[in-house]
Structures are given as structure tokens and as C-alpha cells.
């Protein structure tokens, strides 16, 4: 169990570094990637905490959060590329 606690602390340290990149990123795309990294590391933290404390339902929460993270990242990237979330991609580049 102490190995999982150490792994959780290591992931929390990586999470702190990703949040720093999110706040200080030089470009908007660096910040989007850092935001996606924060979401992925949060999923890992939820899974580790669920395992350490014997709460398997945390894995369900982690999977749900991972799906929301993917959808949110795609929505943010679409917004920054087109300036609108309602525009359908017709295959032509502008």
C-alpha cells in the first residue's frame, strides 16, 4: 500500500507541474495541452486514491471524468480553430 501512496504523491507532483504550465504557458495551445494533461493526471489520481482506500467506485468516476476531459479538449480546440462550436466541419480547410 505504501507504493501506491508514493505513486499518488508522484502523480500529485506532476499535476502541480502541469498546473504551472497551464497558468504560465507561452501560447494558448500549450495551455490546452496542459489542461488535457491536468485532466489525465486527475483521472490517474482518482484511480489511485480509489485503490488505496478500497473504493472501487472511484474508478467509475475516473472513467466518466476521462470522457468529459476528451470531449472538453475537443470542444476547446474546435472553438480556437473556428471561433464557434456550432460550425460543422465540411472537410475544406480555411
HELIX and SHEET records of a PDB file:
HELIX    1   1 UNK A    2  UNK A   24  1                                  23    
HELIX    2   2 UNK A   28  UNK A   52  1                                  25    
HELIX    3   3 UNK A   57  UNK A   82  1                                  26    
END                                                                             
